[in-house]
Amino acid sequence: MFERLRLYALNLYFYTFFILLSATVIPLFTLYVVCRGLCSSRRRTMKRFRRAINWYGLVVMAIPYPFVRLRYLDQGNSDPGEPYIFVCNHRSASDAYLMGILPHELVQVVNVWPFRIPVLGIYAKWAGYLNIRMLPPEEFMASAERLLRDGVSVVFFPEGTRSTDRSMGSFHGSAFRLALASKAAVVPLCISGSETVPPKGSALLHPGTIVIRRLPAVTWDEYRDLTPFAFKNRIWKMMDHELKVMENRV
């Protein structure tokens, strides 16, 4: 009973501050970006919207601290100024917020639902987030390649849906077709611990530690001779092994 009460208290605390924060920060971010955008190019304005989304995500994930902790482990020695294709496993609705920890200008490839969220949906649209369900394949690829040429990283959750346990689902091929078309380096990003923050099908956050481990980038020279199918399977096996090591499941 005590553990249940503590869980409810944590969530009351989190959602109270989440609502207050959103009601305060989102209008301030919007005002800042719009005012700066009046004397800036469209490219710089979109960059500010992307930065604002990253900041918002980091602040949201800081609210439940110290009950929910976040660790970022970079094993890649990557260049923050270089655009990458990030491939992430997907366990929780909080995964999208975690991307704010990456030191890159980035957009996420998402399904239609983020665009339906009041205010944040407008932010996602203005920031150039890619709706993989609504865009025709040719238009999606052209938009993603243009972002990479402009120095903007693209984040994929290639499972397409959240896992109901710690196992990783099979990957869709869009990220890997984009890599072969653009020759961009692919960075596997392993997320462990987010499956309870909150669990799929629930809004209740549970205490825990989320670990994000960034693996070394896989460069064009390493995958140029692979098909999209072979490439996605190689990355899947790499990430599956790393997650098992992180969670002591080997």
N, C-alpha and C positions, 0 to 999 in steps of 0.2 A: 504493500500500500504506500509506504514512504517513497519508494522508487517511482511509483506512478505519479504521486503528487509532485515530486521533484521534476519529473519530465514535463508535467503540465505547467509548472512554474517557469521552467526554462523557455517553453514555447510562448507563454503569455508575455514574458520579458522580451523575447525576440520579436514577435509580431507587433507588439506595441511600439518598440523603437523602429522597426522596419517601416511601419505606416507613418510615424512621425518624421523619420528621415526622408522617406520618399516624398512626403508632402512639402518638405523644406528644400531638399537638395535638388530635386528634378526641376522645379521652377527656377532656382538659382543657376543651375547648369544651362538651362534653356536660354535664360536672359543673357548669360555670359556669351554663349556661342552665337546667338542672334546678333548681339551688339558688335561682337568682333567680326561677324560675317558681313556686316554692312560695308566694311572697308577692306575685305579680304576676297581672294579668289574662291571659287567653288571648291577647288581641291583643298585649300587650307581649311575651309569651313567643314568639309566632310572629315578631315583629319581631327578637328576639334570635337566633332560629335563622337568619333570613335574613341578618342581619349576620355571624353566624359563618360561614355558607357563603361570603359575599363575602370575608371575611378569609382563609379557607382557600384560596380561589382565587387571591388575590393572593400569598400566601406560596408556593404551589406554582409560580406563574409566576416568582417571584423566584429559585427554586433554580438554574435554569440560567444566570443572569446571571454574567458578561458575554457568554457565548456566545449567549444568546438575549436580545435587548433588547426593551423594550416602550415605545412612544410613544403617548400619548393626546392628540389634537388636538381641542379643542372649538370648533367654529365657530358654536355655537348660541345662546350667552347665555341658557341655559335656567335656570329656577328649580329648585334642588335639592329644594324642598318640594312641587313640582307633580308629579302622577303623569302618566306618558307611556306610550305604546305604542311600544316600541323595535322596529325592523325591521332585522335584521342579515343579511348574507350569511354563508354557512356553508362553511368549507373544511377544518376540522380538529376533532378531538375536544377540542382545547385551547380552542376558542372559548367554551365554556360557562364555563371558569375565568376568561376575560378579562372577563366581565361584572362581576366584583368591582371593577373600576376605576370603575364608574359611581357617582356620589355620590347614589344614590337607594336607598330601600327597594324591593326588586323581587322578583318571582318569574319563573321561566322557563317557557315552554310547551315541553314535552319529549315524546318518544316514551316507550315503556314501559321501555326499558333502564336509565335512571338509577335507577328505583325498585327494580331488581334488584341494585344494588351494595350489598354489606354496609355497614351503618352509614350511609353517605351516602344510601342509598335511604330510610332512616328520616328522616334530616334533611330530604330533599326533601319527603317526605310531611308532616312536621310544619311545614315552612315554607310549605306551601300551594302547592307547585309543581303545575302543571296538566298532567295526562296526556291529551294530545289524542287518543290512540288509544283510550283506555278510556272516556272520558267521553262520554255522549250529547251531541249538538250543543247542545241547549237547556240542559243542565246546565253544559256548558263555558262558554257565553256568560253565563249567570247568575253563575257563579263569577268569571269575569274582570271583569264589570261591577261586581260587589261589591268586588273588590280595588281597582279604580280609584276607586270612591266612598270607600274607606277610605284613599286616598292612596298606594296601592301601585302602582308601575309594573309593566307586563307586557312581557316580552321574547319576541319571536318570531324564529325562524329559518325564514322562510316557504318556503324551497326544500324543506324537509322532509328533506333528506339532504345529506351533504357533497359538494362538487364534487370531481371527480377532477383538475381543472386549474384555471386561474384564471378560467375563464368562469363566469358566474352562471346557475343554472338558473331556470326559470320559478317564479313564486310561487303558493302556495296562497292562498285568499282569506280565511281566518279572521281574520287581523289587521285586515283592512280592513272586514270586516263588523262586527267589534267596535268599530272606530273610529266607524263611522256610527251604531251603536247607542248608544255612550257619549258621543260628541262630544269624546273625548280627543284631544289633539295627538299626532301621529305623528312620531317622530324616526328618520330613517334613520341607520344606523350601519354604516360601511364598514370592513371588516377586510381588511388586506393583509399578506401575509407569513406567516400562520399555516399555509398549505398544506403547509409542510415541518416543522411542529412539533406532532405528527408528520404525515407524509403519510397519506392515506386508505389503509387496507390494511397499514399498517406501524406498529410501535411505536417506531421509531427517530426521535429528535429530531435535527434538523439545525440548525447555527448559522444565525442570521439575525436580522432585526429585524421585529417585528410592529408595524404602525401601525394604530391605531384612530382613524378620523376621524368625529367626530359632526357631522352636518349640521344646519342650522337646522330647528326643529320646523315641521311642516306643520299649521296650525291648522284648526279646524272651519270657519271662514269661507272657507278656501282649498279645502276639498274637499266641502263640504256638498251641492253639486249633482252630485257624481260618483256613479256606480254603483260597487259593490265592484270589478268587473272593470276599469273605467276607472281607478279610484284605484290599484289594485295595479300596473297597467301604468305609470302615471305615476311611482310610487315606484321601480319596477324600472329605468326608463330613467334616472332621476336617479342612482341608485346605480351603475348600469353605467357611466355617463359618468364619475362621480367616481372609480371604481376604475381606469378606464383612464387618467385623468389622474394618479392616484397612482402608477401603475406604468409611466408613460410609454408607453402603448399607443395613444395617439391620434395 
